[in-house]
Amino acid sequence: MRIALLNPPHRAIGSRVPKEQLPPLGHLASGGPLIDAGHAVRLINADPGPMTDVEILSALMEKPPEAVLIGHAGSTSAHPVVARLAPLIRAALPEAHIVYGGVYPSYHWQEVLTDCPEIDVVVRGEGEVTAPRLIAALEAGADLATVPGIAFRRDGQPHATPPAPMLRDLDSARIGWELVDLSRHSYWGGKRAVILQFSRGCPHLCTYCGQRGFWTQWRHRDPVKFATEIAWLVREHGVELVNLADENPTSSRKAWKAFLETLVATGVKVTLIGSTRADDIVRDADLLPLYKRAGCLRFLLGLEGTDEATLATVRKGGTRAKDREAIGLLRAHGMIGLCTFAVGFEEETDADYARLLRHLLVYDPDQIMSVYATPHRWTPFFRQSAHRRVVQTDLSLWDYKHQVLETPRVSAWRVFLWVKLIEAVVQLRPRALARIWLQKDPELRHAQRWYTAMGRGVWLREFRDAFRFRARPGPTVETFLGAGQLPENALDRRRDAA
């Protein structure tokens, strides 16, 4: 079957400000198994640019596909674009199957199939196994009810099949690198870059995160195979930087150490950036020289807050002492700690924001990034926030960079101004400026200055959006998003014995 994988354009700050885009890993991960199943697959990556609707349709019509598979990593905030494009694609390709995958449609399949009649099928969960099964069924005209892990209309009503078995061996489904020209993708200020996953899921129980719900179980790739693939990308495609997409690649010290040792043994020079927990950095204090030799340069550490009560509420499991220690350890070993802090929790007051600023100054991070608490349906935080009022009903702004929940004790404008004040005070300190402009290490200097340039762009975009998209009290979370489709997890695999 002729298949077009469509990565739609995205309005979110993370897509538009950097002027650089990484290859869409989700599409490549599904594309490899589809190619291996004998299908003619091509990728239309409309996010760089971004492409206009006319350009997207023109690209589709160059080689009219029999199936269009749509998805985006920024799932919720990209959904309005998918909903707008689907009718245009249907009008241009009336006989094509339109399939929609990603986190948002996985948990909102009923609304998607009800509100978007042009979308034929939703892939729920991991696509590497489900997509080839679905395409085979569509090609054969088979009953879609036999395909696990999808939702479609039966007798005019949305209907979901049982969850698909979890992909236990992450190395069994290859990434379709041939679908993308890596020379057209960069990050980190012009470095040829890719995004990869060493692991999926998370062993921790943080309430605001959906990793555990969507991926169900923490799994990792074979450390040697993963390092070998990175070395191949460096040698054969000139890749200079790998952005690790997983939340906690370091969860298994044994597996992570084996990966780092293998990567060092390959002899390639590559920069690794990603996210992890402060606890893991402290745990691996003796391994940090190995981190550095393997190319690790920056880790995002999700502090979520500096108040112990908030950390307990979100079930973070960390402590302020370990957060501070991790930041110091990374700096001592020539690596950068990018610390995120979250705002928008229900109990917050002006005094809490002032205390947050004081604690961040004590932490002394190299870089910081603010995020807003967002009640996605696939997180326990959704259930905790069901009674709270939504102040931003435009889903395209549900990208963690715009406030979407009312904070009863602080107006939305004051929350925004507090966030900007905290960022300015922390990042404009003489000590912080010295790390940017007086840094002697060329890699660290480049990283600090690139992030500073990105920060200026984000600041301008956030201020512009604050005036364009005013936060106004609206319906409750449950009224706006609807109750969860299953009590705990819309991708519940407790019945999965595969």
Disulfide bonds with the S-S distance in Angstrom:
none
